[in-house]
């Protein structure tokens, strides 16, 4: 019996890397007196990193699943342990992922990257890189921080998805993973609401977050995430995905569990106090009804949605409940918060009229306050990712970004519309509708560029784009199952 060349190569790689780990540990132990406590921490970190790299080489799809798991949960590390910018480990996982696929390049069909989604993201990355030369003179440090989420993450992560994800099993794994992690976040949110905060969560409020997360003495639940806005939007996004899947041709107990999960996540959205998340549900649900191609379902679903909006808009029922009252304020045109946002947008419109390419990346929002305090735009709160893109890239960049987002949405809708397999159609419809909800919810909150929503959207694009190949796989499986056994 002979071993396969691939197995020999993998064994050699594993032995080489393990030997490197041992060598590093020995070298570090020599300097343990000088390094002190840092020495064992360094050994552990390097060992974990190399072990992870071995795992990626042996099973490359773990790159995607590890990233998805991490972006849902790294907030726990930041709050409860601290002392390290855990967000930067997103780049570490991405770089390790690209090292893996380049090191094992012969395993992949690189032609799959020749698609309009990847090309559009490359164009957007190019525009973002050119923004460093924006004549407004924004700080290069702010540009470097902002470009990561604005353009670099999608450009690095989406191609990885196209290279590594191919089968229906991958689609199912992704759905199980994001729904399980979102439900875990819901349960932690309920713990915050009804049991109390952990020491790290309380410290988060004490260090300034209380200004935006304690309204009228009521906690805006944020769970594991960066803030309540991201938690609420993500809960609405994945509640919608679970709700649509619950209507699919699956076993009754799976549909029941999906429906229960959806209701829990909708409650998670409500206790976050994130009013804009309501529109993620409404927009996503409307698109799902349209893509269903069922006239009766569209009418009934539309009437239910309109009735719910009417209940919030034109009645006072439930005002004694803080969550319902806050959700109702999202539809109040006289709401003070809405008027402040409109005033800010008018200020930006006047300022940006003579700046078609905006003020540069990192000039507004958190990075503006940190690196561009001398710029006018740093004094204005965007309160919206649409507004933030407009301020940074100008009207020219905003139109380009919006056209890219709408093109991808339209392409996804076209793919779903043509899908014949009912189960696959429901899954891709759920992902497409979720993306639409997050995109339009980002007019009210900065969510589509923030983990975990951003990375969930990126892989949703990939899985919808490759779904015609998945449908072909399912068709072939069906044909094989019909052939008589010999």
Legacy VTK file of the C-alpha trace (Angstrom):
# vtk DataFile Version 3.0
C-alpha trace
ASCII
DATASET POLYDATA
POINTS 486 float
0.000 0.000 0.000
1.385 3.392 -1.014
0.586 6.748 0.577
-0.782 9.422 -1.680
1.574 12.297 -2.615
-0.893 14.776 -1.096
-0.815 12.994 2.244
3.009 12.886 2.244
3.123 16.600 1.517
0.679 17.369 4.322
2.661 15.229 6.752
5.871 17.029 5.847
4.196 20.396 6.353
2.803 19.324 9.721
6.182 17.975 10.903
7.952 21.151 9.769
5.492 23.424 11.546
5.489 21.360 14.755
9.290 21.426 14.765
9.131 25.190 14.366
6.802 25.430 17.363
9.227 23.434 19.512
12.151 25.570 18.358
10.295 28.800 19.152
9.332 27.504 22.585
12.935 26.596 23.360
14.246 29.946 22.128
11.644 31.858 24.098
12.434 29.908 27.268
16.046 31.162 27.043
14.808 34.736 27.377
12.109 34.054 29.965
13.944 36.002 32.663
14.109 39.120 30.478
10.586 38.770 29.076
8.912 37.845 32.372
5.196 37.126 32.138
5.213 38.009 28.425
7.287 34.914 27.616
4.706 32.173 28.358
1.941 34.309 26.832
4.035 34.688 23.691
4.696 30.940 23.529
0.996 30.165 23.925
-0.036 32.715 21.293
2.505 31.498 18.737
1.672 27.859 19.428
-2.058 28.493 19.018
-1.403 30.395 15.796
0.704 27.617 14.306
-1.792 24.958 15.412
-4.509 26.975 13.705
-2.403 27.229 10.554
-2.001 23.439 10.519
-5.765 23.107 10.891
-6.334 25.493 7.981
-3.944 23.572 5.725
-5.580 20.265 6.589
-9.139 21.629 6.242
-9.179 25.012 4.430
-12.907 25.605 4.949
-12.121 26.062 8.631
-10.811 29.505 7.629
-14.378 30.602 6.898
-15.951 28.900 9.896
-13.257 30.167 12.281
-13.726 33.728 11.047
-17.513 33.545 11.399
-17.203 32.165 14.931
-14.642 34.789 15.887
-16.508 37.840 14.605
-19.563 36.885 16.667
-17.627 36.323 19.871
-14.450 38.444 20.019
-16.330 41.144 21.935
-16.321 38.815 24.950
-12.510 38.785 24.958
-12.303 42.554 24.611
-14.673 43.238 27.507
-13.823 40.451 29.926
-10.043 40.197 29.385
-8.996 43.386 27.571
-5.421 44.542 27.195
-5.269 43.745 23.474
-6.986 45.044 20.304
-8.830 41.804 19.574
-10.407 43.258 16.441
-7.025 43.116 14.696
-7.108 39.311 14.909
-9.624 39.481 12.067
-6.729 40.520 9.823
-4.557 37.747 11.281
-7.158 35.092 10.369
-7.567 36.582 6.898
-3.802 36.655 6.291
-3.441 33.086 7.552
-6.295 32.136 5.235
-4.587 33.667 2.216
-1.277 32.083 3.211
-3.092 28.730 3.250
-4.741 29.040 -0.165
-1.546 30.330 -1.780
0.517 27.561 -0.152
-1.991 24.956 -1.446
-2.873 26.788 -4.669
-3.151 23.638 -6.777
-6.227 22.529 -4.811
-8.417 25.366 -6.060
-10.059 26.515 -9.259
-8.850 30.119 -9.383
-11.104 30.870 -12.349
-14.032 31.178 -9.935
-12.631 34.572 -8.903
-13.376 35.933 -12.373
-16.859 37.133 -11.491
-18.556 40.504 -11.247
-18.746 40.495 -7.428
-14.961 40.194 -7.028
-14.282 42.749 -9.779
-16.643 45.266 -8.180
-14.967 44.840 -4.804
-11.580 45.333 -6.474
-12.815 48.591 -8.026
-14.086 49.763 -4.639
-10.776 48.862 -3.006
-8.951 50.838 -5.706
-11.138 53.896 -5.089
-10.569 53.557 -1.346
-6.797 53.365 -1.791
-6.861 56.525 -3.950
-8.693 58.340 -1.147
-5.376 58.655 0.696
-4.582 61.395 -1.832
-7.884 63.208 -1.192
-7.145 66.973 -1.388
-9.069 67.537 1.864
-5.946 66.258 3.630
-7.336 63.726 6.093
-4.870 61.912 8.358
-3.188 58.793 6.876
-3.706 57.020 10.227
-7.459 57.579 9.975
-7.398 56.362 6.358
-5.522 53.203 7.392
-8.022 52.417 10.150
-11.112 53.106 8.038
-10.078 51.273 4.857
-9.985 47.985 6.746
-13.750 47.680 7.237
-14.722 49.906 4.303
-12.941 47.983 1.545
-10.168 45.620 2.654
-12.205 43.044 4.597
-14.772 42.420 1.838
-12.052 42.222 -0.819
-10.062 39.668 1.198
-12.959 37.603 2.561
-15.284 37.299 -0.450
-12.649 35.710 -2.757
-11.778 33.246 0.022
-15.434 32.300 0.091
-15.525 31.710 -3.674
-12.398 29.543 -3.501
-13.406 27.430 -0.511
-17.204 27.080 -0.559
-18.727 24.895 -3.249
-21.363 22.514 -1.923
-24.826 22.425 -0.413
-23.204 21.168 2.792
-21.267 24.458 2.995
-24.486 26.459 2.679
-26.125 24.404 5.446
-23.075 24.720 7.719
-23.091 28.503 7.297
-26.796 28.749 8.146
-26.468 26.494 11.214
-23.455 28.461 12.439
-24.814 32.003 12.093
-28.213 31.112 13.547
-26.692 29.240 16.505
-24.280 32.085 17.290
-27.001 34.709 16.919
-29.277 32.736 19.252
-26.404 32.502 21.742
-26.097 36.302 21.555
-29.875 36.580 22.149
-29.609 34.473 25.297
-26.711 36.591 26.556
-28.826 39.670 25.861
-31.654 38.213 27.935
-29.125 37.551 30.695
-28.048 41.213 30.585
-31.670 42.338 30.717
-33.045 40.102 33.453
-30.066 38.811 35.480
-27.427 41.510 35.178
-24.169 42.527 33.580
-20.812 40.813 33.843
-17.868 42.851 35.209
-16.614 43.540 31.681
-20.044 44.628 30.475
-20.477 46.957 33.442
-17.031 48.423 32.794
-18.072 49.034 29.167
-20.947 51.209 30.408
-18.860 52.949 33.054
-16.239 53.969 30.498
-18.726 56.074 28.530
-21.157 53.724 26.784
-23.828 54.506 29.380
-24.503 57.764 27.527
-26.002 55.822 24.620
-26.949 52.530 26.285
-28.930 53.758 29.291
-31.992 55.636 28.000
-34.567 56.815 30.529
-32.881 54.500 33.022
-33.486 51.495 30.746
-30.634 49.376 29.415
-30.194 49.072 25.666
-28.962 45.489 25.482
-25.759 44.953 23.458
-24.817 41.309 24.222
-21.401 40.320 22.791
-21.358 43.049 20.165
-19.699 46.457 19.799
-22.908 48.314 20.687
-26.679 47.977 20.894
-27.094 49.237 17.320
-25.095 46.345 15.894
-26.782 43.846 18.224
-30.287 44.975 17.279
-29.597 45.051 13.541
-27.911 41.637 13.607
-30.800 40.166 15.594
-33.324 41.546 13.097
-31.215 40.296 10.166
-30.939 36.723 11.408
-34.462 36.618 12.849
-35.619 37.331 9.297
-33.371 34.558 7.917
-34.746 32.079 10.475
-38.345 33.141 9.812
-38.029 32.642 6.042
-36.333 29.269 6.530
-39.199 28.242 8.841
-41.479 28.456 5.805
-39.312 26.060 3.786
-39.870 22.411 2.807
-38.071 21.013 5.824
-38.997 18.603 8.616
-41.663 19.964 10.949
-39.391 19.988 14.009
-36.748 21.988 12.143
-39.363 24.561 11.106
-40.642 24.735 14.692
-37.126 25.334 16.054
-36.469 27.985 13.397
-39.707 29.772 14.265
-38.874 29.729 17.998
-35.345 31.001 17.267
-36.777 33.780 15.103
-39.145 34.924 17.854
-36.332 34.947 20.434
-34.143 37.027 18.100
-36.969 39.453 17.370
-37.265 39.962 21.118
-33.491 40.450 21.183
-33.946 43.192 18.590
-36.594 44.863 20.731
-34.581 44.885 23.960
-31.621 46.397 22.083
-33.655 49.583 21.670
-32.348 49.846 18.085
-35.199 51.472 16.228
-33.603 51.293 12.792
-33.478 47.489 13.047
-37.242 47.493 12.463
-36.572 48.465 8.845
-34.263 45.485 8.363
-37.268 43.291 9.132
-39.727 45.264 7.013
-37.535 45.688 3.913
-36.247 42.118 4.069
-39.743 40.692 4.513
-41.117 42.722 1.602
-38.344 41.460 -0.685
-38.926 37.870 0.441
-42.619 38.195 -0.399
-41.726 39.502 -3.848
-39.221 36.719 -4.508
-41.697 34.073 -3.376
-43.598 34.553 -6.687
-46.764 33.570 -4.853
-49.488 36.156 -5.397
-51.649 35.115 -2.431
-48.654 35.011 -0.083
-47.630 38.477 -1.244
-51.096 39.902 -0.501
-51.490 38.219 2.898
-47.903 38.956 3.952
-48.151 42.548 2.749
-51.373 43.085 4.712
-49.800 41.619 7.869
-46.748 43.865 7.481
-48.877 46.956 6.861
-51.080 46.079 9.833
-48.008 45.841 12.065
-46.725 49.208 10.832
-50.187 50.700 11.339
-50.312 49.276 14.864
-47.044 51.056 15.689
-47.817 54.260 13.819
-51.450 54.961 14.602
-52.127 53.407 18.018
-50.844 53.827 21.552
-51.394 50.199 22.509
-48.447 48.824 24.468
-46.901 52.193 25.306
-46.508 50.997 28.879
-43.831 48.625 27.576
-40.503 50.435 27.055
-39.418 48.228 24.131
-42.660 48.777 22.199
-42.589 52.509 22.958
-39.020 52.861 21.667
-39.772 50.773 18.567
-42.830 52.941 17.905
-40.668 56.076 17.972
-38.881 54.821 14.815
-42.007 55.797 12.864
-42.461 59.165 14.572
-41.478 61.953 12.160
-41.315 64.381 15.109
-38.817 62.270 17.037
-35.991 64.452 18.389
-33.263 61.981 17.398
-34.544 61.862 13.816
-34.624 65.643 13.585
-31.028 65.875 14.852
-29.970 63.445 12.116
-31.773 65.497 9.466
-30.107 68.674 10.709
-26.692 66.978 10.541
-27.396 65.792 7.000
-28.294 69.344 5.955
-25.008 70.600 7.444
-23.109 67.908 5.541
-24.953 68.676 2.296
-23.923 72.332 2.483
-20.323 71.437 3.345
-19.923 68.711 0.697
-21.396 70.682 -2.209
-17.910 71.923 -3.091
-16.232 68.583 -2.286
-17.457 65.922 -4.749
-14.858 63.422 -3.475
-15.619 63.994 0.211
-13.253 64.587 3.094
-11.313 61.329 2.922
-11.436 58.017 4.763
-11.420 58.200 8.553
-12.442 61.847 8.648
-15.814 61.250 10.320
-17.029 59.030 13.136
-14.740 57.347 15.677
-11.586 57.608 13.565
-12.376 61.228 12.755
-12.556 62.078 16.457
-9.295 60.182 17.037
-7.114 61.206 14.081
-8.789 64.213 12.424
-9.842 66.510 15.247
-8.758 69.506 13.168
-11.261 68.677 10.392
-14.835 70.005 10.372
-16.328 66.612 9.445
-14.992 65.063 12.657
-17.406 67.280 14.619
-20.501 65.899 12.858
-22.007 62.553 13.830
-22.883 60.445 10.745
-25.406 58.164 12.555
-25.643 56.211 9.319
-23.285 54.252 7.094
-24.841 55.816 3.990
-24.083 59.266 5.386
-20.600 58.158 6.425
-19.760 56.952 2.898
-21.115 60.217 1.490
-18.965 62.279 3.883
-15.774 60.267 3.262
-16.038 59.606 -0.480
-18.256 62.497 -1.552
-21.285 62.228 -3.818
-19.175 60.582 -6.535
-18.006 57.816 -4.218
-21.419 57.400 -2.609
-23.113 56.866 -5.975
-20.468 54.305 -6.936
-20.828 52.460 -3.607
-24.630 52.486 -3.773
-24.606 51.224 -7.372
-22.257 48.373 -6.384
-24.487 47.405 -3.444
-27.636 47.551 -5.580
-26.019 45.609 -8.431
-25.066 42.794 -6.047
-28.572 42.847 -4.566
-30.139 42.749 -8.035
-27.859 39.908 -9.131
-28.767 37.914 -6.015
-32.474 38.514 -6.634
-32.107 37.341 -10.246
-30.369 34.153 -9.133
-33.055 33.416 -6.519
-35.800 34.111 -9.070
-34.357 31.487 -11.457
-33.689 28.824 -8.806
-36.001 25.835 -9.240
-35.059 23.650 -6.266
-37.536 24.733 -3.574
-35.296 24.103 -0.544
-32.330 25.885 -2.109
-34.598 28.702 -3.217
-35.800 29.303 0.348
-32.233 29.342 1.686
-30.937 31.798 -0.922
-34.086 33.910 -0.535
-33.406 34.131 3.205
-29.800 35.245 2.644
-30.742 37.762 -0.059
-33.573 39.258 1.980
-31.290 39.462 5.018
-28.721 41.367 2.973
-31.389 43.769 1.697
-32.569 44.371 5.264
-29.056 45.130 6.530
-28.276 47.370 3.538
-31.303 49.603 4.068
-31.058 49.409 7.860
-27.597 50.963 7.413
-29.281 54.223 6.411
-30.254 54.566 10.079
-27.267 52.835 11.719
-23.664 52.035 10.878
-24.043 48.243 10.651
-23.191 46.850 7.221
-19.509 47.647 7.788
-19.385 46.231 11.337
-18.918 42.647 12.545
-20.735 40.332 12.643
-23.247 41.705 10.112
-20.575 42.631 7.565
-19.000 39.175 7.345
-22.385 37.423 7.327
-23.363 39.590 4.353
-20.100 38.831 2.503
-20.550 35.060 2.720
-24.258 35.460 1.887
-23.188 37.055 -1.409
-20.842 34.162 -2.134
-23.369 31.424 -1.390
-26.111 33.044 -3.460
-23.708 33.602 -6.379
-22.589 29.935 -6.352
-26.105 28.554 -5.766
-26.583 27.611 -9.473
-23.682 25.152 -9.033
-25.232 23.915 -5.782
-28.519 23.384 -7.628
-26.686 21.319 -10.226
-25.151 19.258 -7.405
-28.610 18.631 -5.891
-30.027 17.716 -9.302
-27.263 15.154 -9.874
-27.833 13.690 -6.413
-31.527 13.327 -7.186
-30.812 11.609 -10.504
-28.409 9.161 -8.836
-30.989 8.366 -6.165
-33.516 7.396 -8.841
-31.184 4.892 -10.531
-31.855 1.283 -9.471
-29.129 -0.441 -7.479
-27.313 -3.150 -9.378
LINES 1 487
486 0 1 2 3 4 5 6 7 8 9 10 11 12 13 14 15 16 17 18 19 20 21 22 23 24 25 26 27 28 29 30 31 32 33 34 35 36 37 38 39 40 41 42 43 44 45 46 47 48 49 50 51 52 53 54 55 56 57 58 59 60 61 62 63 64 65 66 67 68 69 70 71 72 73 74 75 76 77 78 79 80 81 82 83 84 85 86 87 88 89 90 91 92 93 94 95 96 97 98 99 100 101 102 103 104 105 106 107 108 109 110 111 112 113 114 115 116 117 118 119 120 121 122 123 124 125 126 127 128 129 130 131 132 133 134 135 136 137 138 139 140 141 142 143 144 145 146 147 148 149 150 151 152 153 154 155 156 157 158 159 160 161 162 163 164 165 166 167 168 169 170 171 172 173 174 175 176 177 178 179 180 181 182 183 184 185 186 187 188 189 190 191 192 193 194 195 196 197 198 199 200 201 202 203 204 205 206 207 208 209 210 211 212 213 214 215 216 217 218 219 220 221 222 223 224 225 226 227 228 229 230 231 232 233 234 235 236 237 238 239 240 241 242 243 244 245 246 247 248 249 250 251 252 253 254 255 256 257 258 259 260 261 262 263 264 265 266 267 268 269 270 271 272 273 274 275 276 277 278 279 280 281 282 283 284 285 286 287 288 289 290 291 292 293 294 295 296 297 298 299 300 301 302 303 304 305 306 307 308 309 310 311 312 313 314 315 316 317 318 319 320 321 322 323 324 325 326 327 328 329 330 331 332 333 334 335 336 337 338 339 340 341 342 343 344 345 346 347 348 349 350 351 352 353 354 355 356 357 358 359 360 361 362 363 364 365 366 367 368 369 370 371 372 373 374 375 376 377 378 379 380 381 382 383 384 385 386 387 388 389 390 391 392 393 394 395 396 397 398 399 400 401 402 403 404 405 406 407 408 409 410 411 412 413 414 415 416 417 418 419 420 421 422 423 424 425 426 427 428 429 430 431 432 433 434 435 436 437 438 439 440 441 442 443 444 445 446 447 448 449 450 451 452 453 454 455 456 457 458 459 460 461 462 463 464 465 466 467 468 469 470 471 472 473 474 475 476 477 478 479 480 481 482 483 484 485
